[in-house]
């Protein structure tokens, strides 16, 4: 019983960790794409988009 409980908790942990990692990567990609668009438009990263 304890082994099943621990395995289930560990599987939940891995699933949550994977979801957090995917969310982090998604945000990073969005920021990178935004940066690339601003660089193509000739703006520096310090300038705010209008």
KAPEQUI-V173300 format. One record per residue. N is the residue number from 1. RES is the residue in three letters. PHI is phi in degrees with one decimal (* if undefined). NEAR is the number of other ideal C-beta (glycine too) atoms within 12 Angstrom. D_CENTER is the distance of its C-alpha to the mean C-alpha in Angstrom with 1 decimal. Layout:
n:N res:RES phi:PHI near:NEAR d_center:D_CENTER
n:N res:RES phi:PHI near:NEAR d_center:D_CENTER
This chain:
n:1 res:UNK phi:* near:7 d_center:35.1
n:2 res:UNK phi:-65.3 near:8 d_center:33.2
n:3 res:UNK phi:-63.5 near:9 d_center:31.7
n:4 res:UNK phi:-63.3 near:10 d_center:30.4
n:5 res:UNK phi:-62.5 near:11 d_center:29.0
n:6 res:UNK phi:-66.3 near:12 d_center:27.2
n:7 res:UNK phi:-63.1 near:13 d_center:25.9
n:8 res:UNK phi:-64.3 near:14 d_center:24.6
n:9 res:UNK phi:-63.0 near:14 d_center:23.0
n:10 res:UNK phi:-66.4 near:14 d_center:21.4
n:11 res:UNK phi:-63.0 near:14 d_center:20.2
n:12 res:UNK phi:-64.4 near:14 d_center:18.7
n:13 res:UNK phi:-61.1 near:14 d_center:17.0
n:14 res:UNK phi:-63.3 near:14 d_center:15.5
n:15 res:UNK phi:-64.2 near:14 d_center:14.4
n:16 res:UNK phi:-64.0 near:14 d_center:12.7
n:17 res:UNK phi:-63.1 near:14 d_center:11.1
n:18 res:UNK phi:-64.6 near:14 d_center:9.9
n:19 res:UNK phi:-63.4 near:14 d_center:8.6
n:20 res:UNK phi:-65.1 near:14 d_center:6.7
n:21 res:UNK phi:-64.8 near:14 d_center:5.3
n:22 res:UNK phi:-62.6 near:14 d_center:4.8
n:23 res:UNK phi:-64.3 near:14 d_center:3.4
n:24 res:UNK phi:-63.9 near:14 d_center:1.3
n:25 res:UNK phi:-65.9 near:14 d_center:2.8
n:26 res:UNK phi:-63.8 near:14 d_center:4.2
n:27 res:UNK phi:-65.1 near:14 d_center:4.7
n:28 res:UNK phi:-62.1 near:14 d_center:5.7
n:29 res:UNK phi:-63.2 near:14 d_center:7.7
n:30 res:UNK phi:-62.7 near:14 d_center:9.1
n:31 res:UNK phi:-64.1 near:15 d_center:10.2
n:32 res:UNK phi:-65.0 near:15 d_center:11.6
n:33 res:UNK phi:-62.4 near:14 d_center:13.4
n:34 res:UNK phi:-63.4 near:18 d_center:14.8
n:35 res:UNK phi:-61.0 near:19 d_center:16.0
n:36 res:UNK phi:-63.4 near:14 d_center:17.7
n:37 res:UNK phi:-62.9 near:15 d_center:19.4
n:38 res:UNK phi:-66.0 near:19 d_center:20.8
n:39 res:UNK phi:-68.6 near:16 d_center:22.0
n:40 res:UNK phi:-65.6 near:10 d_center:23.7
n:41 res:UNK phi:-77.8 near:14 d_center:25.3
n:42 res:UNK phi:88.9 near:9 d_center:26.8
n:43 res:UNK phi:-95.0 near:16 d_center:25.2
n:44 res:UNK phi:-83.8 near:11 d_center:24.1
n:45 res:UNK phi:-60.9 near:16 d_center:20.7
n:46 res:UNK phi:-76.0 near:9 d_center:22.7
n:47 res:UNK phi:-77.6 near:12 d_center:24.1
n:48 res:UNK phi:-84.1 near:9 d_center:22.7
n:49 res:UNK phi:-68.8 near:13 d_center:22.5
n:50 res:UNK phi:-88.0 near:6 d_center:25.5
